[in-house]
Amino acid sequence: MIAFFMSGWHMMRCNIRKMLRNFAVAVNVAFDPGPEA
């Protein structure tokens, strides 16, 4: 049970970090006047 909870917590943390990184990239693209604009 503890191992299952720890593995789920690890997966959730990895997903949150990936989501935050994607969000940061999207914000940088949105606020950077670059070739994408």
C-alpha positions as CSV (number, residue, x, y, z in Angstrom):
1,M,0.0,0.0,0.0
2,I,2.8,2.4,0.9
3,A,4.8,1.5,-2.2
4,F,1.7,2.0,-4.4
5,F,1.0,5.4,-2.8
6,M,4.6,6.5,-3.2
7,S,4.7,5.4,-6.9
8,G,1.4,7.3,-7.5
9,W,2.8,10.4,-5.8
10,H,5.9,10.2,-7.9
11,M,3.9,9.9,-11.1
12,M,1.7,12.9,-10.0
13,R,4.7,15.0,-9.2
14,C,6.3,14.2,-12.6
15,N,3.0,15.1,-14.4
16,I,2.8,18.4,-12.5
17,R,6.4,19.3,-13.3
18,K,5.8,18.5,-17.0
19,M,2.5,20.5,-17.0
20,L,4.3,23.5,-15.3
21,R,7.1,23.3,-17.9
22,N,4.7,23.2,-20.8
23,F,2.7,26.1,-19.3
24,A,6.0,28.1,-18.9
25,V,6.9,27.4,-22.5
26,A,3.4,28.5,-23.7
27,V,3.6,31.7,-21.6
28,N,7.1,32.5,-23.0
29,V,5.8,31.9,-26.6
30,A,2.7,34.0,-25.9
31,F,4.7,37.0,-24.4
32,D,7.8,36.8,-26.6
33,P,7.4,38.8,-29.9
34,G,9.1,36.2,-32.0
35,P,8.5,34.5,-35.4
36,E,5.5,32.6,-33.9
37,A,3.6,35.9,-33.3
